[in-house]
Amino acid sequence: MSTLPTTPLRIEDFKGEVEPDWCPGCGDFGVLRAVQSAAAGLGIAPHELMIVSGIGCSSNLPGFVHAYGLHSLHGRALPVATGVKLANPDLTVLVTGGDGDGFGIGAGHLVHAARRNVRLTYLVMDNSIYGLTTGQTSPTSGLGMKTKSTPAGNAEQPLNPLRLALAAGASFVARGFSGDPVHLAELVKKALQHRGFALVDVFSPCVTYNKVNTFPFYKQRVYKLDEKAHDATSLPAAMERAQEFGERIPIGVLYAVERPTYEQLDPVLKGGNPMKRPLGITQELGAALLAEMG
């Protein structure tokens, strides 16, 4: 946790200089608020927080937060964030993106980040549509859904990101709803505190291009797992809840277990934070190397 500042952090301390440019009513506003609330509540100072994103409407989020931020490549946010975390393990690294970015072109990276158990929190704003490119089907669009790219109806079965992450070995898997930012903020807190890879898939409705998976659609269906008898340490129970998507849809922590992180097992990192290690060369040798490269 932070030693600076000494006064309690507020949500306003994480407000960026750039105002969000999402469509009015976009679910991502709730996600942004949840991130700021969670960081403030955990006492993570802005200089200790790094937010990495890919490409898409949701991936603009780092620009709206007062913290370190990196807007990376389409589908490549997780490997970039992995590099950041391994270079400076003291940073709290949050990855933000959308279902197209993370579950389409980035699906392979999700699998490997999960199995490696790098201590990252991956917050996916899942709206079941490509919003930035004006309304094509995404990997989580429902079967038969009519969009700009599927006028006769989507012929593909939707991807289940929770079951994919669980099968790949993720040690923390949760689902939230941006229409309940208070509950979502608590989920983000738990994910950030988890020692390992954490996926939080968030229903974040696109009010412009998705007229199926709307705020009313989810409000009528979601229920909170913490109000039910659910064993979050059981992989079979988590798999069963992850499959539940119909008249009732669970939100909350589906799975949370502790196992060694990549950082704990990597022999290079056992020597401490690479950013804080001495280079191990003399001033004379450093000058000679610079001269040789010059």
Phi and psi in degrees as GROMACS dihedral restraints (atoms count N, CA, C in turn):
[ dihedral_restraints ]
;  ai    aj    ak    al  type     phi  dphi    fc
    3     4     5     6     1   -76.9    20    10
    4     5     6     7     1   147.4    20    10
    6     7     8     9     1  -102.7    20    10
    7     8     9    10     1    -7.4    20    10
    9    10    11    12     1  -133.5    20    10
   10    11    12    13     1   139.3    20    10
   12    13    14    15     1   -78.7    20    10
   13    14    15    16     1   170.0    20    10
   15    16    17    18     1   -81.3    20    10
   16    17    18    19     1   -22.7    20    10
   18    19    20    21     1   -84.3    20    10
   19    20    21    22     1   151.9    20    10
   21    22    23    24     1   -57.9    20    10
   22    23    24    25     1   141.3    20    10
   24    25    26    27     1   -79.3    20    10
   25    26    27    28     1   149.2    20    10
   27    28    29    30     1  -118.3    20    10
   28    29    30    31     1   161.1    20    10
   30    31    32    33     1   -56.7    20    10
   31    32    33    34     1   -37.4    20    10
   33    34    35    36     1   -62.9    20    10
   34    35    36    37     1   -23.9    20    10
   36    37    38    39     1   -67.6    20    10
   37    38    39    40     1   -16.1    20    10
   39    40    41    42     1  -107.6    20    10
   40    41    42    43     1    11.1    20    10
   42    43    44    45     1   -78.0    20    10
   43    44    45    46     1   123.0    20    10
   45    46    47    48     1   -78.0    20    10
   46    47    48    49     1   168.3    20    10
   48    49    50    51     1   -74.8    20    10
   49    50    51    52     1   -23.1    20    10
   51    52    53    54     1   -95.9    20    10
   52    53    54    55     1   131.5    20    10
   54    55    56    57     1   -79.9    20    10
   55    56    57    58     1   141.7    20    10
   57    58    59    60     1   -57.9    20    10
   58    59    60    61     1   141.8    20    10
   60    61    62    63     1  -112.2    20    10
   61    62    63    64     1    22.2    20    10
   63    64    65    66     1   -70.3    20    10
   64    65    66    67     1   161.7    20    10
   66    67    68    69     1   -62.1    20    10
   67    68    69    70     1   144.2    20    10
   69    70    71    72     1   -55.1    20    10
   70    71    72    73     1   129.2    20    10
   72    73    74    75     1    91.4    20    10
   73    74    75    76     1    -4.4    20    10
   75    76    77    78     1   -57.6    20    10
   76    77    78    79     1   139.9    20    10
   78    79    80    81     1   -64.2    20    10
   79    80    81    82     1   -20.1    20    10
   81    82    83    84     1   -67.2    20    10
   82    83    84    85     1   -21.1    20    10
   84    85    86    87     1   -61.5    20    10
   85    86    87    88     1   -40.7    20    10
   87    88    89    90     1   -65.5    20    10
   88    89    90    91     1   -36.1    20    10
   90    91    92    93     1   -66.9    20    10
   91    92    93    94     1   -44.1    20    10
   93    94    95    96     1   -57.1    20    10
   94    95    96    97     1   -47.0    20    10
   96    97    98    99     1   -61.6    20    10
   97    98    99   100     1   -40.2    20    10
   99   100   101   102     1   -64.7    20    10
  100   101   102   103     1   -40.2    20    10
  102   103   104   105     1   -63.5    20    10
  103   104   105   106     1   -47.7    20    10
  105   106   107   108     1   -63.1    20    10
  106   107   108   109     1   -41.1    20    10
  108   109   110   111     1   -65.8    20    10
  109   110   111   112     1   -42.6    20    10
  111   112   113   114     1   -65.5    20    10
  112   113   114   115     1   -44.6    20    10
  114   115   116   117     1   -63.0    20    10
  115   116   117   118     1   -42.8    20    10
  117   118   119   120     1   -65.5    20    10
  118   119   120   121     1   -43.5    20    10
  120   121   122   123     1   -64.5    20    10
  121   122   123   124     1   -32.0    20    10
  123   124   125   126     1   -87.6    20    10
  124   125   126   127     1    -6.5    20    10
  126   127   128   129     1    72.6    20    10
  127   128   129   130     1    29.1    20    10
  129   130   131   132     1   -84.9    20    10
  130   131   132   133     1   111.8    20    10
  132   133   134   135     1   -67.1    20    10
  133   134   135   136     1   150.5    20    10
  135   136   137   138     1   -53.0    20    10
  136   137   138   139     1   -34.9    20    10
  138   139   140   141     1   -76.9    20    10
  139   140   141   142     1    -5.4    20    10
  141   142   143   144     1  -103.6    20    10
  142   143   144   145     1     0.4    20    10
  144   145   146   147     1  -113.1    20    10
  145   146   147   148     1   128.7    20    10
  147   148   149   150     1  -120.6    20    10
  148   149   150   151     1   124.5    20    10
  150   151   152   153     1  -113.6    20    10
  151   152   153   154     1   122.1    20    10
  153   154   155   156     1  -114.3    20    10
  154   155   156   157     1   136.7    20    10
  156   157   158   159     1  -134.3    20    10
  157   158   159   160     1   170.3    20    10
  159   160   161   162     1  -103.1    20    10
  160   161   162   163     1  -122.3    20    10
  162   163   164   165     1  -129.5    20    10
  163   164   165   166     1   141.7    20    10
  165   166   167   168     1   137.7    20    10
  166   167   168   169     1   172.7    20    10
  168   169   170   171     1   -55.5    20    10
  169   170   171   172     1   -49.3    20    10
  171   172   173   174     1   -64.5    20    10
  172   173   174   175     1   -29.8    20    10
  174   175   176   177     1   -73.7    20    10
  175   176   177   178     1    -2.8    20    10
  177   178   179   180     1   -77.7    20    10
  178   179   180   181     1    -7.9    20    10
  180   181   182   183     1   -54.1    20    10
  181   182   183   184     1   -41.5    20    10
  183   184   185   186     1   -55.6    20    10
  184   185   186   187     1   -29.8    20    10
  186   187   188   189     1   -71.8    20    10
  187   188   189   190     1   -13.0    20    10
  189   190   191   192     1  -103.3    20    10
  190   191   192   193     1     6.3    20    10
  192   193   194   195     1  -121.2    20    10
  193   194   195   196     1   136.4    20    10
  195   196   197   198     1   -80.1    20    10
  196   197   198   199     1    90.6    20    10
  198   199   200   201     1  -169.3    20    10
  199   200   201   202     1   178.6    20    10
  201   202   203   204     1   -68.2    20    10
  202   203   204   205     1   142.6    20    10
  204   205   206   207     1  -146.7    20    10
  205   206   207   208     1   149.0    20    10
  207   208   209   210     1  -143.5    20    10
  208   209   210   211     1   117.0    20    10
  210   211   212   213     1   -92.9    20    10
  211   212   213   214     1   101.9    20    10
  213   214   215   216     1   -94.1    20    10
  214   215   216   217     1  -144.4    20    10
  216   217   218   219     1  -100.1    20    10
  217   218   219   220     1   162.4    20    10
  219   220   221   222     1   -60.4    20    10
  220   221   222   223     1   117.7    20    10
  222   223   224   225     1    79.1    20    10
  223   224   225   226     1     1.0    20    10
  225   226   227   228     1  -111.8    20    10
  226   227   228   229     1    14.1    20    10
  228   229   230   231     1   -63.3    20    10
  229   230   231   232     1   -39.5    20    10
  231   232   233   234     1   -66.2    20    10
  232   233   234   235     1   -45.3    20    10
  234   235   236   237     1   -65.2    20    10
  235   236   237   238     1   -35.1    20    10
  237   238   239   240     1   -64.1    20    10
  238   239   240   241     1   -45.4    20    10
  240   241   242   243     1   -64.4    20    10
  241   242   243   244     1   -35.5    20    10
  243   244   245   246     1   -61.2    20    10
  244   245   246   247     1   -43.3    20    10
  246   247   248   249     1   -61.5    20    10
  247   248   249   250     1   -41.1    20    10
  249   250   251   252     1   -62.3    20    10
  250   251   252   253     1   -46.9    20    10
  252   253   254   255     1   -65.3    20    10
  253   254   255   256     1   -40.0    20    10
  255   256   257   258     1   -73.5    20    10
  256   257   258   259     1   -28.7    20    10
  258   259   260   261     1   -75.4    20    10
  259   260   261   262     1   -35.3    20    10
  261   262   263   264     1  -140.8    20    10
  262   263   264   265     1    82.4    20    10
  264   265   266   267     1   -62.3    20    10
  265   266   267   268     1   -14.6    20    10
  267   268   269   270     1   -74.5    20    10
  268   269   270   271     1   -17.6    20    10
  270   271   272   273     1   -75.0    20    10
  271   272   273   274     1   144.2    20    10
  273   274   275   276     1   -85.6    20    10
  274   275   276   277     1   117.8    20    10
  276   277   278   279     1  -110.3    20    10
  277   278   279   280     1   119.7    20    10
  279   280   281   282     1  -114.0    20    10
  280   281   282   283     1   131.6    20    10
  282   283   284   285     1  -110.5    20    10
  283   284   285   286     1   130.5    20    10
  285   286   287   288     1  -124.2    20    10
  286   287   288   289     1   145.6    20    10
  288   289   290   291     1  -175.5    20    10
  289   290   291   292     1  -168.5    20    10
  291   292   293   294     1  -118.9    20    10
  292   293   294   295     1   176.5    20    10
  294   295   296   297     1   -67.7    20    10
  295   296   297   298     1   -35.1    20    10
  297   298   299   300     1   -67.1    20    10
  298   299   300   301     1   -45.9    20    10
  300   301   302   303     1   -65.6    20    10
  301   302   303   304     1   -45.6    20    10
  303   304   305   306     1   -90.2    20    10
  304   305   306   307     1   -31.7    20    10
  306   307   308   309     1  -106.1    20    10
  307   308   309   310     1    -4.5    20    10
  309   310   311   312     1  -101.4    20    10
  310   311   312   313     1   -96.5    20    10
  312   313   314   315     1   -65.0    20    10
  313   314   315   316     1   -24.8    20    10
  315   316   317   318     1   -97.0    20    10
  316   317   318   319     1     7.5    20    10
  318   319   320   321     1   -60.7    20    10
  319   320   321   322     1   -38.6    20    10
  321   322   323   324     1   -63.4    20    10
  322   323   324   325     1   -38.9    20    10
  324   325   326   327     1   -68.6    20    10
  325   326   327   328     1   -32.7    20    10
  327   328   329   330     1   -60.9    20    10
  328   329   330   331     1   -45.8    20    10
  330   331   332   333     1   -58.9    20    10
  331   332   333   334     1   -46.4    20    10
  333   334   335   336     1   -75.5    20    10
  334   335   336   337     1   -34.3    20    10
  336   337   338   339     1   -64.6    20    10
  337   338   339   340     1   -38.1    20    10
  339   340   341   342     1   -67.0    20    10
  340   341   342   343     1   -45.9    20    10
  342   343   344   345     1   -70.7    20    10
  343   344   345   346     1   -30.8    20    10
  345   346   347   348     1   -74.2    20    10
  346   347   348   349     1   -25.1    20    10
  348   349   350   351     1    60.7    20    10
  349   350   351   352     1    42.5    20    10
  351   352   353   354     1   -68.0    20    10
  352   353   354   355     1   142.4    20    10
  354   355   356   357     1   -77.9    20    10
  355   356   357   358     1    85.3    20    10
  357   358   359   360     1  -131.3    20    10
  358   359   360   361     1   150.9    20    10
  360   361   362   363     1  -110.5    20    10
  361   362   363   364     1   121.3    20    10
  363   364   365   366     1  -107.6    20    10
  364   365   366   367     1   110.6    20    10
  366   367   368   369     1  -105.9    20    10
  367   368   369   370     1   108.9    20    10
  369   370   371   372     1  -106.1    20    10
  370   371   372   373     1   121.0    20    10
  372   373   374   375     1   -86.3    20    10
  373   374   375   376     1    98.0    20    10
  375   376   377   378     1   -97.4    20    10
  376   377   378   379     1   104.6    20    10
  378   379   380   381     1  -112.9    20    10
  379   380   381   382     1     6.0    20    10
  381   382   383   384     1    57.1    20    10
  382   383   384   385     1    34.2    20    10
  384   385   386   387     1  -161.4    20    10
  385   386   387   388     1   156.0    20    10
  387   388   389   390     1   -89.3    20    10
  388   389   390   391     1   104.6    20    10
  390   391   392   393     1   -82.6    20    10
  391   392   393   394     1   -42.5    20    10
  393   394   395   396     1   -63.1    20    10
  394   395   396   397     1   -34.6    20    10
  396   397   398   399     1   -97.4    20    10
  397   398   399   400     1    20.1    20    10
  399   400   401   402     1    73.2    20    10
  400   401   402   403     1    40.4    20    10
  402   403   404   405     1   101.1    20    10
  403   404   405   406     1    43.4    20    10
  405   406   407   408     1   -97.6    20    10
  406   407   408   409     1   164.8    20    10
  408   409   410   411     1   -65.1    20    10
  409   410   411   412     1   148.4    20    10
  411   412   413   414     1  -117.3    20    10
  412   413   414   415     1   176.7    20    10
  414   415   416   417     1   -60.5    20    10
  415   416   417   418     1   -22.0    20    10
  417   418   419   420     1  -104.9    20    10
  418   419   420   421     1     9.6    20    10
  420   421   422   423     1   -66.7    20    10
  421   422   423   424     1   141.4    20    10
  423   424   425   426     1   -70.9    20    10
  424   425   426   427     1   155.3    20    10
  426   427   428   429     1   -61.1    20    10
  427   428   429   430     1   129.3    20    10
  429   430   431   432     1    86.9    20    10
  430   431   432   433     1    -2.3    20    10
  432   433   434   435     1   -66.2    20    10
  433   434   435   436     1   129.4    20    10
  435   436   437   438     1   -91.7    20    10
  436   437   438   439     1   124.5    20    10
  438   439   440   441     1  -138.3    20    10
  439   440   441   442     1  -177.1    20    10
  441   442   443   444     1   -59.3    20    10
  442   443   444   445     1   -36.0    20    10
  444   445   446   447     1   -92.3    20    10
  445   446   447   448     1   -10.9    20    10
  447   448   449   450     1  -134.4    20    10
  448   449   450   451     1    66.9    20    10
  450   451   452   453     1   -62.7    20    10
  451   452   453   454     1   -23.5    20    10
  453   454   455   456     1   -95.1    20    10
  454   455   456   457     1     2.3    20    10
  456   457   458   459     1   109.7    20    10
  457   458   459   460     1   141.0    20    10
  459   460   461   462     1   -67.7    20    10
  460   461   462   463     1   125.5    20    10
  462   463   464   465     1   -93.7    20    10
  463   464   465   466     1     1.1    20    10
  465   466   467   468     1  -106.7    20    10
  466   467   468   469     1   140.0    20    10
  468   469   470   471     1   -67.2    20    10
  469   470   471   472     1   136.4    20    10
  471   472   473   474     1   -68.4    20    10
  472   473   474   475     1   145.8    20    10
  474   475   476   477     1   -73.7    20    10
  475   476   477   478     1   142.0    20    10
  477   478   479   480     1  -103.8    20    10
  478   479   480   481     1    97.5    20    10
  480   481   482   483     1   -66.0    20    10
  481   482   483   484     1   -29.7    20    10
  483   484   485   486     1   -68.2    20    10
  484   485   486   487     1   -46.2    20    10
  486   487   488   489     1   -66.9    20    10
  487   488   489   490     1   -35.3    20    10
  489   490   491   492     1   -62.1    20    10
  490   491   492   493     1   -47.7    20    10
  492   493   494   495     1   -64.5    20    10
  493   494   495   496     1   -41.2    20    10
  495   496   497   498     1   -63.1    20    10
  496   497   498   499     1   -44.0    20    10
  498   499   500   501     1   -65.8    20    10
  499   500   501   502     1   -30.2    20    10
  501   502   503   504     1   -79.8    20    10
  502   503   504   505     1   -12.3    20    10
  504   505   506   507     1   106.8    20    10
  505   506   507   508     1    15.4    20    10
  507   508   509   510     1   -59.9    20    10
  508   509   510   511     1   138.6    20    10
  510   511   512   513     1   -94.4    20    10
  511   512   513   514     1    -5.3    20    10
  513   514   515   516     1  -147.7    20    10
  514   515   516   517     1   122.0    20    10
  516   517   518   519     1  -134.8    20    10
  517   518   519   520     1   126.6    20    10
  519   520   521   522     1  -141.3    20    10
  520   521   522   523     1   164.0    20    10
  522   523   524   525     1  -134.7    20    10
  523   524   525   526     1   137.7    20    10
  525   526   527   528     1  -128.3    20    10
  526   527   528   529     1   179.0    20    10
  528   529   530   531     1  -138.0    20    10
  529   530   531   532     1   124.1    20    10
  531   532   533   534     1   -67.8    20    10
  532   533   534   535     1   -15.3    20    10
  534   535   536   537     1   -74.2    20    10
  535   536   537   538     1    -6.7    20    10
  537   538   539   540     1  -129.8    20    10
  538   539   540   541     1    72.9    20    10
  540   541   542   543     1   -65.0    20    10
  541   542   543   544     1   -26.0    20    10
  543   544   545   546     1   -67.7    20    10
  544   545   546   547     1   -48.1    20    10
  546   547   548   549     1   -62.7    20    10
  547   548   549   550     1   -40.5    20    10
  549   550   551   552     1   -63.8    20    10
  550   551   552   553     1   -40.7    20    10
  552   553   554   555     1   -59.9    20    10
  553   554   555   556     1   -38.9    20    10
  555   556   557   558     1   -66.7    20    10
  556   557   558   559     1   -37.4    20    10
  558   559   560   561     1   -63.8    20    10
  559   560   561   562     1   -43.1    20    10
  561   562   563   564     1   -64.0    20    10
  562   563   564   565     1   -39.3    20    10
  564   565   566   567     1   -57.4    20    10
  565   566   567   568     1   -49.3    20    10
  567   568   569   570     1   -61.8    20    10
  568   569   570   571     1   -39.9    20    10
  570   571   572   573     1   -65.6    20    10
  571   572   573   574     1   -43.7    20    10
  573   574   575   576     1   -66.0    20    10
  574   575   576   577     1   -30.7    20    10
  576   577   578   579     1   -81.2    20    10
  577   578   579   580     1   -17.5    20    10
  579   580   581   582     1   -68.1    20    10
  580   581   582   583     1   136.1    20    10
  582   583   584   585     1   -91.3    20    10
  583   584   585   586     1    85.1    20    10
  585   586   587   588     1   152.0    20    10
  586   587   588   589     1  -171.0    20    10
  588   589   590   591     1   -77.7    20    10
  589   590   591   592     1   130.0    20    10
  591   592   593   594     1  -126.7    20    10
  592   593   594   595     1   124.6    20    10
  594   595   596   597     1  -106.2    20    10
  595   596   597   598     1   128.3    20    10
  597   598   599   600     1  -122.4    20    10
  598   599   600   601     1   105.4    20    10
  600   601   602   603     1   -88.4    20    10
  601   602   603   604     1   122.8    20    10
  603   604   605   606     1  -115.8    20    10
  604   605   606   607     1   123.1    20    10
  606   607   608   609     1   -67.6    20    10
  607   608   609   610     1   111.4    20    10
  609   610   611   612     1  -131.5    20    10
  610   611   612   613     1    86.2    20    10
  612   613   614   615     1   -57.2    20    10
  613   614   615   616     1   138.2    20    10
  615   616   617   618     1   -91.3    20    10
  616   617   618   619     1   109.2    20    10
  618   619   620   621     1   -76.8    20    10
  619   620   621   622     1   -11.6    20    10
  621   622   623   624     1   -95.0    20    10
  622   623   624   625     1   -43.5    20    10
  624   625   626   627     1  -114.8    20    10
  625   626   627   628     1   -14.7    20    10
  627   628   629   630     1  -114.4    20    10
  628   629   630   631     1   105.9    20    10
  630   631   632   633     1   -97.7    20    10
  631   632   633   634     1     9.0    20    10
  633   634   635   636     1  -102.3    20    10
  634   635   636   637     1   -58.5    20    10
  636   637   638   639     1   -88.6    20    10
  637   638   639   640     1    73.2    20    10
  639   640   641   642     1   -97.3    20    10
  640   641   642   643     1   175.4    20    10
  642   643   644   645     1   -58.3    20    10
  643   644   645   646     1   -47.8    20    10
  645   646   647   648     1   -60.4    20    10
  646   647   648   649     1   -37.1    20    10
  648   649   650   651     1   -55.7    20    10
  649   650   651   652     1   -48.7    20    10
  651   652   653   654     1   -76.6    20    10
  652   653   654   655     1   -37.8    20    10
  654   655   656   657     1   -61.2    20    10
  655   656   657   658     1   -30.7    20    10
  657   658   659   660     1   -77.9    20    10
  658   659   660   661     1   -15.5    20    10
  660   661   662   663     1  -117.2    20    10
  661   662   663   664     1   -32.6    20    10
  663   664   665   666     1   -71.8    20    10
  664   665   666   667     1   145.4    20    10
  666   667   668   669     1  -139.0    20    10
  667   668   669   670     1   154.9    20    10
  669   670   671   672     1   -93.0    20    10
  670   671   672   673     1   127.0    20    10
  672   673   674   675     1   -64.6    20    10
  673   674   675   676     1   -30.5    20    10
  675   676   677   678     1   -70.9    20    10
  676   677   678   679     1    -7.8    20    10
  678   679   680   681     1   -98.7    20    10
  679   680   681   682     1     2.5    20    10
  681   682   683   684     1  -121.8    20    10
  682   683   684   685     1   167.3    20    10
  684   685   686   687     1   -83.3    20    10
  685   686   687   688     1    89.9    20    10
  687   688   689   690     1  -125.5    20    10
  688   689   690   691     1   129.6    20    10
  690   691   692   693     1   -92.4    20    10
  691   692   693   694     1   101.7    20    10
  693   694   695   696     1   -74.0    20    10
  694   695   696   697     1    -4.3    20    10
  696   697   698   699     1   -94.8    20    10
  697   698   699   700     1    -3.0    20    10
  699   700   701   702     1   -98.5    20    10
  700   701   702   703     1   118.1    20    10
  702   703   704   705     1   -65.3    20    10
  703   704   705   706     1   -43.9    20    10
  705   706   707   708     1   -59.4    20    10
  706   707   708   709     1   -40.5    20    10
  708   709   710   711     1   -65.2    20    10
  709   710   711   712     1   -39.7    20    10
  711   712   713   714     1   -65.0    20    10
  712   713   714   715     1   -42.4    20    10
  714   715   716   717     1   -61.2    20    10
  715   716   717   718     1   -39.8    20    10
  717   718   719   720     1   -65.5    20    10
  718   719   720   721     1   -44.1    20    10
  720   721   722   723     1   -67.7    20    10
  721   722   723   724     1   -35.9    20    10
  723   724   725   726     1   -64.2    20    10
  724   725   726   727     1   -27.0    20    10
  726   727   728   729     1   -80.6    20    10
  727   728   729   730     1   -12.6    20    10
  729   730   731   732     1   -79.8    20    10
  730   731   732   733     1   104.8    20    10
  732   733   734   735     1  -149.1    20    10
  733   734   735   736     1    95.3    20    10
  735   736   737   738     1  -166.4    20    10
  736   737   738   739     1  -122.8    20    10
  738   739   740   741     1   -69.7    20    10
  739   740   741   742     1   -24.3    20    10
  741   742   743   744     1  -127.7    20    10
  742   743   744   745     1   132.0    20    10
  744   745   746   747     1  -132.3    20    10
  745   746   747   748     1   122.2    20    10
  747   748   749   750     1   -79.4    20    10
  748   749   750   751     1   142.7    20    10
  750   751   752   753     1  -125.8    20    10
  751   752   753   754     1   151.2    20    10
  753   754   755   756     1   127.6    20    10
  754   755   756   757     1  -165.8    20    10
  756   757   758   759     1   -84.9    20    10
  757   758   759   760     1   114.2    20    10
  759   760   761   762     1   -83.6    20    10
  760   761   762   763     1   -35.8    20    10
  762   763   764   765     1  -151.0    20    10
  763   764   765   766     1   134.6    20    10
  765   766   767   768     1  -156.2    20    10
  766   767   768   769     1   111.7    20    10
  768   769   770   771     1  -136.6    20    10
  769   770   771   772     1   158.9    20    10
  771   772   773   774     1  -102.4    20    10
  772   773   774   775     1   131.8    20    10
  774   775   776   777     1  -149.1    20    10
  775   776   777   778     1   161.9    20    10
  777   778   779   780     1   -56.4    20    10
  778   779   780   781     1   139.0    20    10
  780   781   782   783     1   -85.9    20    10
  781   782   783   784     1   164.6    20    10
  783   784   785   786     1   -59.5    20    10
  784   785   786   787     1   -39.5    20    10
  786   787   788   789     1   -62.8    20    10
  787   788   789   790     1   -35.0    20    10
  789   790   791   792     1   -72.6    20    10
  790   791   792   793     1   -28.7    20    10
  792   793   794   795     1   -94.1    20    10
  793   794   795   796     1   -21.8    20    10
  795   796   797   798     1   -70.9    20    10
  796   797   798   799     1   120.7    20    10
  798   799   800   801     1   -62.2    20    10
  799   800   801   802     1   -30.3    20    10
  801   802   803   804     1   -64.8    20    10
  802   803   804   805     1   -39.5    20    10
  804   805   806   807     1   -80.0    20    10
  805   806   807   808     1    -9.7    20    10
  807   808   809   810     1   -68.1    20    10
  808   809   810   811     1   -15.4    20    10
  810   811   812   813     1   -84.2    20    10
  811   812   813   814     1     2.0    20    10
  813   814   815   816     1   107.1    20    10
  814   815   816   817     1  -179.6    20    10
  816   817   818   819     1   -62.6    20    10
  817   818   819   820     1   118.8    20    10
  819   820   821   822     1   -57.3    20    10
  820   821   822   823     1   -30.2    20    10
  822   823   824   825     1   -68.6    20    10
  823   824   825   826     1   -19.6    20    10
  825   826   827   828     1  -110.2    20    10
  826   827   828   829     1     6.8    20    10
  828   829   830   831     1   -87.9    20    10
  829   830   831   832     1   146.5    20    10
  831   832   833   834     1   -68.7    20    10
  832   833   834   835     1   150.8    20    10
  834   835   836   837     1   -67.8    20    10
  835   836   837   838     1   -27.9    20    10
  837   838   839   840     1    80.5    20    10
  838   839   840   841     1    21.4    20    10
  840   841   842   843     1  -125.2    20    10
  841   842   843   844     1   151.7    20    10
  843   844   845   846     1   -76.8    20    10
  844   845   846   847     1   164.4    20    10
  846   847   848   849     1   -62.9    20    10
  847   848   849   850     1   -36.6    20    10
  849   850   851   852     1   -66.5    20    10
  850   851   852   853     1   -43.2    20    10
  852   853   854   855     1   -66.2    20    10
  853   854   855   856     1   -39.1    20    10
  855   856   857   858     1   -60.8    20    10
  856   857   858   859     1   -42.2    20    10
  858   859   860   861     1   -65.0    20    10
  859   860   861   862     1   -37.9    20    10
  861   862   863   864     1   -68.1    20    10
  862   863   864   865     1   -39.4    20    10
  864   865   866   867     1   -65.2    20    10
  865   866   867   868     1   -41.4    20    10
  867   868   869   870     1   -64.8    20    10
  868   869   870   871     1   -39.5    20    10
  870   871   872   873     1   -65.3    20    10
  871   872   873   874     1   -38.6    20    10
  873   874   875   876     1   -66.6    20    10
  874   875   876   877     1   -38.3    20    10
  876   877   878   879     1   -76.9    20    10
  877   878   879   880     1   -21.7    20    10
